[in-house]
Amino acid sequence: CTFPQHTSITMNHQQIRYNLRRNPPYQINFRSKRAGKHITASKRRITFQFGFSSAKAIASGQSEVNCRGEEHEVVLIWSHISGKRELYMDGRPIHMSKGPRGNTKFQFTWGIGPHVLKIVANFKDQAKNFERQFDLFLDGITF
């Protein structure tokens, strides 16, 4: 299951899941952990968890946890040594590829209904360049 680096893959049906004014998306969790078997720093497992708030719950006056709606998890497993990259959404593989050995950048764009998700990863910390090391964009808005 290998796709070009900037392919758009549409998952689910064409349902609009949020409106920034009425029911914005929300962040649940971000996690980046070293996951190499022998050399822990050689592989990373990056996890983004987010959700689309429930417009119906918000309209009825509910708040906080009662407004949680459709939730998703995006996981990138990236080996710096082999160049292997695996991207999953809700446990389903959506991209697998192998970049050149020592590759330090990866990005991939795909669709979820009418919405566009994009993951950007830099193996080296980009703090000096004012960029996040790992980022997820939902319709162009950073996670």
Secondary structure as the mmCIF struct_conf table of DSSP 4:
data_model
#
loop_
_struct_conf.conf_type_id
_struct_conf.id
_struct_conf.beg_label_comp_id
_struct_conf.beg_label_asym_id
_struct_conf.beg_label_seq_id
_struct_conf.end_label_comp_id
_struct_conf.end_label_asym_id
_struct_conf.end_label_seq_id
TURN_TY1_P TURN_TY1_P1 GLN A 5 HIS A 6
STRN STRN1 THR A 10 MET A 11
BEND BEND1 ASN A 12 ASN A 12
BEND BEND2 GLN A 14 GLN A 14
STRN STRN2 ASN A 19 ASN A 19
TURN_TY1_P TURN_TY1_P2 LEU A 20 ARG A 22
STRN STRN3 ASN A 23 ASN A 23
STRN STRN4 PRO A 25 ARG A 34
BEND BEND3 LYS A 37 ILE A 39
HELX_RH_3T_P HELX_RH_3T_P1 THR A 40 SER A 42
STRN STRN5 LYS A 43 PHE A 52
HELX_RH_AL_P HELX_RH_AL_P1 ALA A 55 ALA A 59
TURN_TY1_P TURN_TY1_P3 SER A 60 GLY A 61
HELX_RH_3T_P HELX_RH_3T_P2 GLU A 64 CYS A 67
STRN STRN6 GLU A 70 SER A 79
TURN_TY1_P TURN_TY1_P4 HIS A 80 SER A 82
STRN STRN7 LYS A 84 MET A 89
TURN_TY1_P TURN_TY1_P5 ASP A 90 GLY A 91
STRN STRN8 ARG A 92 LYS A 98
TURN_TY1_P TURN_TY1_P6 ARG A 101 GLY A 102
STRN STRN9 LYS A 105 ILE A 112
TURN_TY1_P TURN_TY1_P7 GLY A 113 PRO A 114
STRN STRN10 HIS A 115 ASN A 122
BEND BEND4 PHE A 123 LYS A 124
HELX_RH_3T_P HELX_RH_3T_P3 ALA A 127 ASN A 129
TURN_TY1_P TURN_TY1_P8 PHE A 130 PHE A 130
BEND BEND5 GLN A 133 GLN A 133
STRN STRN11 PHE A 134 LEU A 138
TURN_TY1_P TURN_TY1_P9 ASP A 139 GLY A 140
STRN STRN12 ILE A 141 THR A 142
#
